[in-house]
Amino acid sequence: TEALRTGSREVELGGSMRAWLFRVGIPAGGTTGKSVRDQAERISRCSVCVHRGTQQIGGTCIELSCQRKRILLDLGLPLDAGETVPATLLPPVPGLGDIRGHGRKAALFERLVAQPPRPVHAMLMEGCSLGRLNADQRFATEGEIEQRLADRLRAPGFVGVCASAQNIDRIVGLYRACRRTGRTVVLDL
């Protein structure tokens, strides 16, 4: 919020570590202060560059670098992108996109896990769920969800579906279920 308020990519933390800790509400002394100072020193050796995405939803491209090592965080394209990602930002790995073990590209996910691209040392992937499954349970596949949608769409009347517009697998499943049942799909993205 400070960067947005000032319109600058630089955020003033304060004239001293004590002033900054006071500003963010952290005690400057004791073990908490020491831990924060140690972490701040490590961070000070790094640089963060926001290549794009500060004035839009989606499409952020943020690079963190330290000691000639770098990692890209959230390397995405805006929804209206006609641009491409500068080759200098990309590590030597193939584009992976949004893949899920239970999604339409489940086989790609399994191959990726079994044979990760080289020279990747670690890959961080987003994952979320509401709750956890028991050991004897599994998530429904997108094909199974599509079938459930088609079954529901065969009944007369209005059917409303709430899903994230970013969940392309789900939107595709909804579209396919509507086509299979002769329904019209209206999306509010």
SVG drawing of the C-alpha trace seen along z (x, -y; Angstrom):
<svg xmlns="http://www.w3.org/2000/svg" viewBox="-38 -10 65 56">
<polyline fill="none" stroke="black" stroke-width="0.4" points="0.0,0.0 2.9,-2.4 4.2,-1.9 0.7,-2.6 0.3,-5.7 3.6,-7.2 3.6,-6.0 7.2,-4.8 8.8,-1.4 10.9,-2.3 9.4,-2.0 10.9,-4.0 11.3,-1.8 12.5,-4.5 15.8,-6.1 16.9,-3.2 16.0,0.4 14.5,-0.7 12.2,-3.3 11.1,-0.6 10.3,1.9 8.3,-0.7 6.5,-1.6 5.4,2.1 4.6,2.6 7.4,5.1 9.4,4.7 13.0,3.6 14.6,5.6 14.9,9.2 14.8,12.3 12.1,10.9 14.1,7.9 17.2,10.0 15.3,12.4 13.9,9.5 17.4,7.9 18.9,11.2 16.2,11.7 16.4,8.0 20.1,8.4 19.5,11.4 16.8,9.6 19.1,6.6 21.4,8.7 18.6,9.5 16.8,7.5 13.1,7.7 12.1,6.4 8.5,6.1 8.7,6.4 5.0,5.9 1.5,6.3 1.3,3.5 -1.6,1.8 -3.7,4.8 -5.3,8.0 -3.3,11.0 -0.2,11.1 2.3,10.2 6.0,10.9 8.2,10.6 11.8,11.6 13.8,12.1 17.6,12.4 20.4,12.8 24.1,13.7 23.6,14.3 20.7,16.7 17.2,15.8 13.7,17.0 10.6,15.8 7.5,15.5 4.1,15.7 5.3,15.5 2.0,14.8 0.6,12.8 -2.3,10.4 -5.6,11.7 -5.5,9.3 -1.8,10.1 -0.6,9.7 2.9,9.6 5.3,12.4 7.6,13.0 11.1,11.5 13.5,14.4 16.0,13.0 13.5,13.7 12.8,17.3 14.8,20.1 15.7,22.9 12.5,24.9 9.4,25.6 6.3,23.6 4.1,25.6 0.9,23.6 -1.7,24.5 -1.7,28.3 -3.4,30.3 -3.2,34.0 -7.0,34.3 -7.4,31.9 -7.8,32.5 -4.0,32.6 -3.5,35.2 -1.2,37.3 1.0,34.3 1.2,33.7 2.2,37.4 4.9,37.2 6.2,33.9 6.5,35.5 8.1,38.7 10.5,36.9 11.1,33.3 12.7,31.0 16.4,30.4 18.2,28.4 15.4,27.5 16.4,28.1 13.0,27.3 9.6,26.3 7.1,24.5 3.5,25.1 0.3,23.5 -2.1,25.9 -5.2,25.4 -8.2,27.2 -11.0,26.5 -10.3,29.2 -8.4,32.4 -9.4,35.9 -9.2,39.0 -6.6,41.6 -9.3,43.7 -10.8,40.7 -9.7,38.8 -10.7,35.6 -13.1,36.0 -11.6,35.7 -12.7,32.9 -14.3,35.6 -16.4,36.8 -17.3,33.2 -18.3,32.6 -20.6,35.7 -22.2,34.4 -22.8,31.0 -24.4,32.7 -26.6,34.8 -27.8,31.7 -28.3,29.8 -30.7,32.4 -33.2,31.4 -35.5,28.5 -35.0,25.0 -32.3,22.5 -28.9,23.9 -26.3,21.6 -22.7,22.5 -20.2,20.6 -16.6,21.3 -13.4,19.3 -12.9,17.9 -9.2,18.8 -10.1,22.5 -10.0,23.2 -10.6,26.9 -13.9,26.2 -15.0,23.6 -14.3,26.1 -16.2,28.8 -19.2,26.5 -19.1,25.6 -18.9,29.2 -21.7,30.3 -23.9,27.5 -23.1,28.6 -23.9,32.2 -27.3,31.3 -28.3,28.6 -28.1,25.8 -26.8,22.3 -23.9,21.2 -23.6,17.6 -20.4,16.6 -19.8,13.6 -16.0,13.4"/>
</svg>
